[in-house]
């Protein structure tokens, strides 16, 4: 076995290149809050390596060390953070970005070893790299070792300091490494995306953002959340040492596939993420381990990405923040109730994410202590694959697959994490071995697994949630904070339709499911704009993961503000989108905007049906089905809608695939229009599923309800569609002729238009009178002052 250092130039030439890099100059940028904390922690314990990030890639393809070194050198040149050092100045810590920096790849040749010996040597080298500290005077906090097994296989070990790297950034580096290797082998330039922002640019923006007052509400939230904070510790096998050594060991358990699937199903059923289910189970297990049999406050730290803007998605560098989840677990609490509480806490944390953890430490009254983790002794993280499907990136004949990272040291007393691997979800714990025996760490893992096995697939308990809060969820196709990315919003914004665009009145902004408002805009007249906001995704019907209804409304608010940046606002929604309009109104008013009127068109209040006694729910469902089935059948016979759409509502038809059989037999050749696609019923059904978990907060503004005349009536069908339990302001209900999907035709639109003209004129009259009164009062004050 040979261990060599591969240099493009001789060693003295590398040293000379480093000197030239220094002579070439550098730029200074402010350090972010987390970088300042990491720097001070490293300075206090220079030999500690717990802040190292030791990562492994299994590479395949036509590989050689010179090519890998060349591409990594290109990445150092592309991303400033990979050639950044740190300098303490009179103004504080600064990022020192060198204009040029030499890069050297170390090579440890494993080609002459058998599999067992090669694995052992890779483990030895990787452990050594992970546990070698970076000097704070370094001009770079990145190093790499290539361990080839053959001309087409090998392991690349990449070690970074937390000062310069996070998981998202590692994914960028991995993708660009594979792209660069494939391009170099093919003899052309790599197809890298433009680097529009570097970490230094982000740090400058962050410095200005933190001092702008934009986080006043978020800071108020965390001050309230951390009031009376007490640290949560899990007793160790030994007293805490006087000097912390950061010695750690990682232990893991692979969850059976059946348990993993049940946890995911339970999360969906309760309207939360898998994170909330796993964190709640962990909190319950640790509460018992801490010997707290009665009421307990369990405080767990977790890390979240700050890349909630599209422009930040390509930035390499540490864009993360640590937040605190404080869970009040009472005696007799069920796992379902703790899951719901965890989901609500997570939603709050996401909403107020940008307050730095370092400020939270001050709010909690934390006194700096180098011999224990800051603020939270226990941490939890859940990680899907950042890199790609199956933790693998491929380009032409090259591939990179991630492997479990090396242990660099224990940052926390107990650091629990749950990672998605190709063979299933793996739960792990890195424990500080100066505090805990290996057997104790194993028992904590086992208790966590046992608690997860008690999770049942149940619906959320409304009483277990914080009032007015719903757990945040993450869905495929949304941004890293659970919302649509800027690019997706802009794509939707291109489909916004404006009627009477230049009219002077406050516009009516409709959250639509189909373009049903043309006739209504004509009836309202040319004195008021009508803006049609598209909420339904383009394309054919497809499946969507669950999302919190508040998050969907937040995306609607962002679209509303793209169409009209400031208020006042008049919001309208049809069917399930009516409740979305109410939630959007809440969010706009919390931001200080005026919402003059919310218009609900055949929109049932969320929770009206769900909170009925079970026998009333069953009776109501039977009455609705008895009415809907003959109506829909007659519409299909008249070819006003599709017979296929009508038949799909029956489970037996779906179970036995009778639609496919009918198509084969030619029964649907002259079928009516497929309104399932035309009216976007597939997406409306998805929104209904998300709305089931939503409960609107009390609303004291003006609300207008338009109710289709053919809607059922009686004790189980409130005339105001159940909104009396939410709306405390002026609520007016107007009946419109026709069925639910026909209320915007000419007859209905005429009644709606007349009603809105009259009601909005009254609202504007009151506003003008109030303004006139204020002007008169101001004039009177001026007259008295002059007298």
Buried (B, 14 or more C-beta within 10 A) or exposed (E): EEEEEBBBEEEEEBEEBBEEBBEEEBBEBBBBBBBBBBBBBBEEBEEBBBBBBBBBBBBBBEBBBEBBBBBBBBBBEBBBBBBBBBEBEEEEBBBBBBEBBBBBBBBBBBBEBEEEEBBEBBEEBBBBBBBBBBEBEBBBBBBBBBBBBEEEBBBBBBBBBBBBBBBBBBBBBBBBBBBBBBBBBEEEEBEBEEEEBBBBBBBEBBBEEBEEEEBEEBBEBBBEBBEEBEBBBBEBEEEBEEEBBBBBBBBBBEBEEEBBEBBBBBBBBBBBBBBBBBBBBBBBBBBBBBEBEEEBBBBBBBBBBBBBBBEBBBBBBBBBBBBBBBBEBEEEBBBBBBBBBBBBBBBBBBBBBBBBBBBBBEBBEBEEEEEBBBBBBBBBBBEEBBBBEEBBBBBBEBBBBBBEBBBBBBBBBBBBBBBBBEEBBBBBBBBBBBBBBEEBBBBBBBBBBEBBEEBEBEEBEEEBBBEEBBBBBBBEEBBBBBBBBBEBBEBBBEEBBBBBEEBEBBBBBBBBBBEBBBBBBBBBEEEBBBBBBBBBBEEEEEEBEBBBBBBBBBBBBBBBBBBBEEBBBBBBBBBBBBBBBBBBBBBBBEEEBEBBBBBBBBBBBBBBBEBBEEEEBEBBEEBBEEEBEEBBBEBBEEEBBBBBBBBBEEEEBEEEEBBEEBEEEEBBEEBBEEBBEEBBBBBBEBBBBBBBBBBBEEBEBBBBBBBBEBBEEEEBBBEBBBBBBBBEEBBEBBBBBBBBBBBBBEBBBBBBBEBBBEBBEEBBEEBEEEEEEEEEEEEEEEEEEEE
